[in-house]
Amino acid sequence: MKLRPYTAELPLGSLAVGVDNIHHDVYLSPQWSEQTRTYLLELIRQMTSLTYMVKNDTPRRGKPKGPEPVAWKRQLLELLQASLTRAKYEKKIELDLLLRVSLLQFLTQEITNQFSTLLLEAKEWIRNRGEYFERSEQAHVMKARLAELQADRRNIFRQVGQHVHQILGEIEDTHLGRARRALFGDEQRGAYEMLSDRLVFVQGGRDDMLFLDQYVLLGNYQRDEDRLETIDAVFRDFIWETLHLGETTNELGTAQRAYKELLDSAVTAREQLARLEEQRSTLQRRLDRGGGVLARVGIGSDAGRLQSSLADVEAQLKKLNEHLEALGPRIEAAKTKADFLTAEHQGRLAGYLNEPENARRLFDSKWAADADGEAPEARERRLDAWLARLEERGLLIHVLASYQLRNVYRDFCPPLHLQQLKRALVAREDLESVAKILNQFPARGFSLERIEAAAKAVRRYSREEARTVAMRFAEDFMRLRRDLRNYERLTAAIERVQLVRSEQTREVSRMNNSLYEFLLPSEARPAQDNVVNHVVVKADVRGSSKITRDLLARGLNPATLFSLNFYEPVKRILDRYGASKVFIEGDAMILSIVETESNRAHQRAVSKACALAGQILAIAAAYNDRTDNNDLPRLELGIGVAFQGSPPAYWVDSDSRIMISRALNLSDRLSSCSKVARRLLGDKSPLFHLFVFQPGMEGAQQEEEADEFLIRFNLNGVELNDEGFAKLSEEIALQTVEAECEMPWGREQTTFFFGQTPLGESLEPILLRRGFIRQMLPDGRIGAASSRPYYEVCTHPKLFELVEALLLATSHRA
């Protein structure tokens, strides 16, 4: 049996500290902050049904309209997405973690602030009605209502906080989670799970109502038998006793025994020392009496013998003191080692108890996610032992009562407290106390029958039902323990963040390069937005001259065919990819995607260009599917994607702006297709559409040939330049997988790179193949491969299925 420890942490140590040399200075978007305050105020107003506002002369009629979450959620998503793309651009995921921590601090603070604002609004409304109204019965009723809300502050905080937590979870599940995995893979996965801890949104991280609904309700008071600390100790002992935890446990036992032996040795030496000191005192007294009258008449001790005995005792005392002095450092070292190993062992056990999945590893006979080979019967026996341990410690009835409590608490809480009601299900004397409390509310018509029925149900669980509850309890307890542990770490991280609210502090922190600003894209645009790099995409139509001649010979219009079936459909999708048209030649369309100073963090120009190239091929394929019925020529393309890490140059001809760029020339070469290569390969490789060769004699090494001399086969394929592949690797997380594939020259091991790029609210998959330039010999045969790579953007559905299946199998093995 191998358990998995929980080790998630929140790394913020690499970030700069602010102007106070202690906290991280964070400035949040003013637009989002203001909208958040308004949203939370209206949300609290709705949940409390407190509709009195200073701006109104009269209270609102009917139910409050409530907050409008759509705009707030949209701005929140924009802020989170901007942070994520900035973190990818700066290659520092800690930036995004810092924003998430800062949002937790801001939201939890503002829930409290807006609740106070709402109460102040209501009190101000009462005062504005005049002194006569303040003394009226209606005002007293309203003040009593405000006092009730103030007393119920903790529950209101929980309700609002859990609502906000739910919204954050929805955004994470539907948008951010997938986008983050596309950009960073599984980096800091544990930290993001920690940030989703719902305990942050309850005051103090502990709330009985939340524990009951989401985890398991444990005792709070010192006299409670089922306190968290008690169950934690029982669970630690159970794991220690039933599992073999390896060399650490043996080393700990050895260290503890060594410390005890040294301690016992010191105690024994102290006892001997006390006896010797007493013996020395006795000898000294006898020696002092030896010079009296009795000694002169021959009665009394021999002084010489007494002197000799005293010397022996003094020698023993000296030796024993030296021994004790030597024992001191050894005892201290042994104690330090034992304490260190104990703490290490306890930390290891805590790590196991913080991983909820370990509950199933321990007790679920159907668990098969690991490869330790343990038989299901072993887990069954371990579950029986766990159930017996809970019964032996008197904890099982408390556990059963906690789950049974969910069926009845809504009818009795309030006026009862959850802990009171749970104890009533366990002990008869507590049930009688609860009955006395309920009798104080005759108007509510409380009946003890449901409580008594629930108490009987607790004692009537069958053995199999109790086993099921025991396993469920183990998992719920581990989830609670994990989230409490994460709450402590999140609280520590929140305390390290200082939200900058004044412009003076913001300016000072910015001048010292210690300010982290998280703004909406609309707030972060500079006055002059310069281009910093760009991608050129060229889509070249194969055989356009022949298509034109054939159509003209048949009396058809080639211009409208290209326009309606190729150019116009492509133009309609350019905005989605942030692309623009450079110019259109007779048989080619040239597009560009630029990164500017304002959008370079989130533009991801190369990944968008690769996705756009795939869509252009899909448009041509959709047209070709229709040609079988209308007898029109097919469109075959070659696409080149060239990235240049610098801005293009421009010159203006009348009202036209002309781009000058190395990427233009390179995209022309990447999109080309040699007639020699097309005659040689034809349709030999249905899955791949791009191959690159270099001319040369057999055995020659000409890997450094210029691009102009390379022979390309690009038929409905997409080639990406080397610089573009390096940029793509920075933009998104690429997973590598290898597979043996059929090539025109035979089967060979092929390397694929798979990733996903966020586009709006969706993700588009990108798959690349790395090939190596091969020699093309004079006799038309294909020679050996060189070490110079090229990259094909793959579009065939079967390749996506193959790579996704291989990645899935790899993740299962991991």
ABEGO torsion letter per residue (X at the ends): XBBBBBABBBBAAABBBBAAGABBBBBBBAAAAAAAAAAAAAAAAAAAGBABBAABABBBBEBBAEBBAAAAAAAAAAAAAAAAAAAAAAGBAAAAAAAAAAAAAAAAAAAAAAAAAAAAAAAAAAAAAEAAAAABAAAAAAAAAAAAAAAAAAAAAAAAAAAAAAAAAAAAAAAAAAAAAAAAEABGAAAAAAAABAAAABBGGBBAAAAAAABBBBBABAABAABAAAAAAAAAAAAAAABBAEAAAAAAAAAAAAAAAAAAAAAAAAAAAAAAAAAAAAAAAAAAAAABAAAAAGBEBBAAAAAAAAAAAAAAAAAAAAAAAAAAAAAAAAAAAAAAAAAAAAAAAAAAAABAAAAAAAABAABAABAAGBBAAAAAAAAAAAAAAAAAAGAAAAAAAAAAAAAAAAAAOOABBAAAAAAAAABAAAAAAAAAAAAABAAAGBBAAAAAAAAAAAAABBAAAAAAAAAAAAAAAAAAAAAAAAAAAAAAAAAABBBBABAAAAAAAAAAGABBBBBBAAAABBABBBBABBBBBBBBBBGAAAAAAAAAAAGBBAAAAAAAAAAAAAAAAAAAAGBBBABBBAABBBBBBBBBAAAAAAAGAAAAAAAAAAAAAAAAAAAAAAAAAAGBBBBBBBBBBBBBABBBBBBBBEABBBBBBAAAAAAAAAABBBAAAAAAAEAABAABABBBBBBEBBGBBAAABBAAABBBBBBGBBBBBAAAAAAAAAABBBBBBBBBBBBAAEBBBBBBBBBBBBBEABBBBBBBBBBBBBBBBAAGBBBBBBABBBBBBBABAAAAAAAAAAAAAAAAAX
